[in-house]
Amino acid sequence: MKILVLTDMFPSKEDPVLGIFVHGLSEVIARKNQVVVIHPQIWNPLNVKSYRTDNHSPCTNDIKVYRPRLFVPPKGDRLFFRAIVFFFSALSLIIKLRKQFNFDIIHAHMACPSGFAAVLLGMVFKKPVIVTAHGSDIHSFPKRFFLRHLIFFTLNKANKVVTVSNSLKELVLKMGISQKKLSVIRNGVMPEKFFQFDKIKAREKLNLSTNKKIILFIGNLIPTKGIDILLHSFAKIGERNHIDLIIIGNGPSERELMNLTKELRIESHVSFVGIKNHDEIPLWLNACDVFCLPSYIEGFPAVVVEAIACGRPVVATKVGGISEAITNESFGILVEPCNKEELALALSNALEKKWDYQTIAAYGKRFSWDTIAEEYTELYKNVVSEK
């Protein structure tokens, strides 16, 4: 089949980890189908090219990626505006592409902005549309008046809507979208990249201490990730001289969080190591003792199943689809969000507990992208046949 993927989240030279889960799925689907990805880039007036094909980024082995330019105003509801401009930007490109790539179906990631553009393009080219909702497009964006109506229109007009967790599915149902349209297909992991191996060897490769306990966080440094709660909880853990906290990622909260470590007097035990290439993440996961994700809101975070696939126990909050991954205490400990004391106790218990890394890693194999790609391929076939 020929699948046209629309997304505003996809790895590039500028941001190699953005939407890595979209790339993971697209790469596996491309093994048995033809896949073309349209990933618009914020428009730079000095760039005279209307679009370019990126065949040199680390994520285009079997995928052709086009990046049409996308103008975004400096103020106002930029996301609403982006959804509209996305359509026109992709439209002119697709008209040129159709001669060589007459796609069977459009698959959009996120209801807004790409989902809205996909639905309009589906109407223009008379092609079926699948929209995958990942999280913020359902639990956050609809809080804004114009986006709420735009997202309802998108989900209502799409042929099928996929959510990455049951919790997101329930929110979509509450929006008034038909149960018949909905499917749940979770995010996955590449088992050939994410697997359990020796912790000491991983630490030696990363030049980390081999005689300390390590708690690891990976994600965007933004308020909804609850990193401030993690820092407060870490400060409450006793015998902290033998424990380090490593934070991988970047974002607008970085400076504030660094200042908080100084206020809490834990800066000597907390390392902000910045953003890391996704191929390096398995090393960091295998090097840690516990992975922690204290988010306030989530869809179905791929990093949680990546940690599980590497055999690492997870301490995380009971939000979104996290509890659908951490199904019992053999794989991790779940706590209420925004609770410093409960998180501190959970981290202490997790560091003291003797975990069966191999059992955790074996459980993680069920989240393989290969299995998930098969579910999507079957969905594509059904949607195209119905259309």
C-alpha positions in Angstrom: 0.0 0.0 0.0 1.0 3.6 -0.5 0.7 5.6 2.7 1.0 9.4 3.0 1.9 10.4 6.6 1.3 13.9 7.8 3.0 15.1 11.0 4.5 18.1 12.7 6.5 15.7 14.9 9.4 13.9 13.1 13.2 13.7 13.7 15.4 16.1 11.7 19.0 17.3 11.7 17.8 20.2 13.9 15.9 18.1 16.4 16.9 14.4 16.1 14.5 13.1 18.8 11.3 15.1 17.9 8.5 12.6 17.3 10.9 9.7 17.3 7.9 7.4 18.0 6.3 8.6 14.7 9.5 7.7 12.9 9.7 4.3 14.6 6.2 3.3 13.4 6.7 4.8 9.9 10.0 3.0 9.5 8.5 -0.4 10.4 5.4 0.1 8.2 7.8 1.1 5.3 9.2 -2.4 5.3 6.1 -3.8 3.6 4.5 -0.6 2.2 5.5 2.6 0.5 5.6 5.5 2.9 6.0 9.2 2.2 6.1 11.7 5.1 5.2 15.3 5.0 6.7 17.2 7.9 6.4 21.0 7.5 9.2 23.3 8.8 8.6 26.8 10.2 9.1 29.1 7.3 12.3 31.1 7.0 11.9 34.0 4.6 15.6 33.7 3.6 15.0 30.1 2.3 14.1 30.4 -1.4 13.1 26.8 -1.8 9.4 26.1 -1.4 10.1 22.5 -0.2 13.0 20.1 -0.1 13.4 16.3 0.1 15.4 15.3 3.1 17.2 12.0 2.3 20.1 12.6 4.6 18.6 12.7 8.1 19.2 9.7 10.3 15.5 8.7 10.0 14.9 8.2 6.3 16.3 4.7 5.5 13.1 3.5 3.7 11.0 6.7 3.9 11.0 9.8 1.7 10.5 12.9 3.9 9.3 16.2 2.4 9.5 19.4 4.5 7.4 22.1 2.9 7.8 25.5 4.5 5.1 26.7 6.9 4.6 30.3 7.9 3.6 30.9 11.5 2.7 34.4 12.9 4.7 35.6 15.9 1.5 36.1 18.0 -2.0 34.9 18.3 -3.3 31.3 18.3 -0.4 29.9 16.3 -1.6 26.3 16.5 -5.0 27.1 15.0 -3.3 29.1 12.3 -0.8 26.3 11.7 -3.5 23.8 11.1 -4.9 25.9 8.2 -1.6 26.8 6.7 -0.5 23.1 7.0 -3.3 22.2 4.6 -2.3 24.7 1.9 1.3 24.0 2.3 0.8 20.2 1.9 -1.7 20.7 -0.9 0.7 22.3 -3.4 3.3 19.7 -2.6 0.9 16.7 -3.0 -0.4 17.9 -6.4 3.2 17.6 -7.6 3.8 14.3 -5.9 0.7 12.5 -7.1 2.1 11.5 -10.5 4.8 9.5 -8.8 3.0 8.6 -5.6 -0.7 8.1 -5.9 -1.3 7.3 -2.3 -4.1 5.0 -1.0 -4.6 6.5 2.5 -3.6 9.5 4.6 -2.3 8.9 8.1 -2.0 11.9 10.4 -0.3 12.0 13.8 -2.0 14.5 16.2 -5.5 15.8 15.6 -4.1 19.3 15.3 -2.5 20.6 13.3 -1.8 17.7 10.9 -5.1 15.9 11.5 -7.1 18.9 10.4 -5.0 19.3 7.3 -5.3 15.5 6.6 -9.1 15.6 6.7 -9.3 18.5 4.3 -6.8 16.8 1.9 -8.8 13.6 2.1 -11.8 15.5 0.9 -9.9 17.1 -1.9 -8.2 13.9 -3.2 -11.1 11.6 -2.1 -8.9 9.4 0.0 -9.6 7.8 3.4 -8.0 9.4 6.5 -6.8 7.9 9.8 -5.9 10.3 12.7 -3.8 9.1 15.6 -4.3 11.1 18.8 -1.2 11.1 21.0 -2.2 13.1 24.1 -2.0 16.9 24.3 -4.3 17.1 21.2 -7.1 15.5 23.3 -6.5 16.5 27.0 -5.0 20.0 26.5 -5.7 21.6 23.1 -9.5 21.4 23.4 -9.4 23.7 26.4 -9.0 26.5 23.9 -12.3 27.5 22.2 -11.2 27.5 18.5 -9.1 24.4 18.8 -11.9 22.5 20.5 -14.2 23.0 17.5 -11.3 22.3 15.0 -10.4 19.1 16.8 -14.0 17.9 17.0 -14.4 18.6 13.2 -11.2 16.6 12.5 -12.1 13.6 14.6 -15.7 13.6 13.3 -14.7 13.7 9.7 -11.8 11.2 9.9 -12.6 7.7 8.7 -10.9 6.2 11.7 -9.4 7.6 15.0 -6.7 5.8 16.8 -5.7 6.7 20.4 -2.5 5.5 22.0 -4.2 4.6 25.3 -7.6 3.6 26.7 -7.7 6.7 28.8 -7.4 8.9 25.7 -10.1 6.8 24.0 -12.5 7.7 26.9 -11.8 11.4 26.5 -12.5 11.2 22.8 -15.8 9.4 23.5 -16.7 12.2 25.9 -16.1 14.6 23.0 -19.0 12.9 21.2 -17.0 10.9 18.6 -18.6 7.6 17.6 -17.3 4.4 19.3 -17.3 2.7 15.9 -14.6 5.1 14.7 -12.2 4.4 17.5 -9.3 2.0 17.9 -6.6 1.8 20.5 -3.1 1.1 19.2 -0.3 1.9 21.6 3.2 3.3 21.0 6.0 0.8 20.7 9.7 0.2 20.8 12.4 -1.2 18.5 13.5 -4.4 20.2 16.7 -4.5 18.1 17.8 -1.2 19.8 16.2 -1.4 23.2 17.1 -4.5 25.1 18.6 -5.4 28.5 22.4 -5.7 28.8 25.1 -5.3 31.5 24.7 -2.2 33.6 28.4 -1.8 34.5 29.4 -1.9 30.8 26.8 0.7 30.0 28.1 3.0 32.7 31.7 2.5 31.6 30.8 3.6 28.1 29.1 6.7 29.5 31.8 7.4 32.0 29.4 7.1 34.9 30.1 6.0 38.4 29.8 2.2 38.9 29.3 2.3 42.7 26.3 4.7 42.9 22.6 4.2 42.4 21.2 6.2 39.4 17.7 7.5 38.9 17.1 8.6 35.3 14.6 11.0 33.7 14.2 11.5 29.9 11.8 14.0 28.4 11.1 17.6 27.5 11.9 20.0 30.3 8.5 21.5 30.6 6.1 22.0 33.6 3.7 19.2 32.7 6.6 16.6 33.1 6.6 17.2 36.9 10.4 17.5 37.1 10.2 20.0 39.9 8.3 17.4 42.0 11.0 14.9 41.1 13.7 17.3 42.4 11.8 17.9 45.6 11.3 14.2 46.1 14.9 13.5 45.4 15.9 16.0 48.1 13.8 14.0 50.6 15.6 10.7 49.9 18.0 9.7 52.8 21.6 8.5 52.2 21.6 10.7 49.0 25.5 10.6 48.9 25.2 7.2 47.1 22.5 8.2 44.6 22.6 10.4 41.5 19.8 11.8 39.4 20.4 12.2 35.7 18.1 14.4 33.6 18.2 14.0 29.8 16.4 16.5 27.7 16.0 20.3 27.1 13.2 22.8 27.2 12.0 26.2 28.6 12.1 25.0 32.2 15.8 24.1 32.2 17.2 27.2 33.9 14.4 27.2 36.5 15.0 23.6 37.3 18.8 24.1 37.6 18.1 27.0 40.1 15.8 24.7 42.1 18.6 22.1 42.5 20.7 24.9 44.1 17.9 26.0 46.4 17.4 22.3 47.5 21.2 21.9 47.8 21.2 18.8 45.6 23.1 20.2 42.6 26.2 18.0 43.3 23.9 14.9 42.8 21.9 16.1 39.9 23.2 16.2 36.3 21.5 17.9 33.4 23.1 16.2 30.4 21.1 17.8 27.7 19.5 16.2 24.7 20.9 12.9 23.5 20.7 11.0 20.2 18.0 8.4 20.3 20.5 5.7 19.4 22.3 6.5 22.7 19.2 6.2 24.9 19.4 2.4 25.4 22.9 3.0 27.0 21.5 5.5 29.5 18.5 3.3 30.3 20.7 0.2 30.9 23.0 2.3 33.0 20.3 3.4 35.5 18.8 1.6 38.4 15.3 3.2 38.1 13.6 5.2 35.4 11.3 8.0 36.7 8.5 9.8 34.8 6.5 12.1 37.3 4.3 13.7 34.6 1.0 15.5 35.4 -0.5 14.4 32.0 0.5 11.9 29.4 -0.8 9.9 26.4 1.2 6.7 26.2 4.8 7.7 26.6 7.1 5.7 24.4 10.0 6.3 26.8 8.2 4.1 29.5 8.1 1.1 27.2 11.7 1.8 26.1 12.7 1.6 29.8 10.8 -1.6 30.3 12.3 -3.1 27.1 15.8 -2.4 28.7 14.7 -4.2 31.8 14.5 -1.2 34.0 11.8 -0.7 36.6 9.7 2.5 36.3 8.5 4.8 39.0 5.8 7.0 37.4 2.5 8.8 38.0 -0.9 7.3 37.5 -1.8 9.4 34.5 -2.7 8.7 30.9 -1.7 5.3 29.6 1.2 4.8 32.0 -0.8 2.4 34.1 -1.6 0.4 30.9 2.1 -0.2 30.5 3.0 -0.7 34.2 0.4 -3.3 34.9 1.8 -4.7 38.2 4.6 -4.1 40.7 7.0 -6.5 39.0 7.6 -3.7 36.4 7.5 -0.6 38.6 5.7 1.6 41.1 2.9 4.1 40.3 2.1 7.1 42.4 -0.3 10.0 42.4 0.8 13.1 40.5 2.2 16.1 42.3 2.8 14.2 45.6 6.4 14.8 46.7 6.3 12.5 49.7 4.7 9.5 47.9 7.2 9.9 45.0 10.2 10.1 47.4 9.0 6.9 49.2 8.5 5.1 45.8 11.9 6.0 44.6 13.5 4.8 47.9 11.6 1.5 47.7 12.5 1.1 44.0 16.2 1.6 44.7 16.2 -0.9 47.5 14.1 -3.6 45.8 15.8 -6.5 43.9 14.3 -6.3 40.5 14.3 -9.1 37.9 15.7 -7.1 34.9 15.2 -10.1 32.5 11.5 -10.5 33.4 10.9 -6.8 32.9 12.7 -6.9 29.5 10.8 -10.0 28.4 7.5 -8.2 29.2 8.7 -5.2 27.2 8.9 -7.3 24.0 5.1 -7.2 23.7 5.4 -3.5 22.8 7.5 -4.2 19.7 6.9 -1.8 16.7 6.6 -4.9 14.5 3.4 -6.0 16.3 2.0 -2.5 16.3 2.8 -2.0 12.6 0.8 -5.1 11.8 -2.2 -3.7 13.7 -1.9 -0.4 11.6 -1.5 -2.3 8.4 -4.7 -4.3 9.0 -6.5 -1.0 9.9 -5.2 0.6 6.6 -6.6 -2.4 4.6 -10.0 -2.3 6.3 -10.3 1.5 5.9 -9.4 1.4 2.2 -11.8 -1.4 1.5 -14.6 0.4 3.3 -13.9 3.6 1.4 
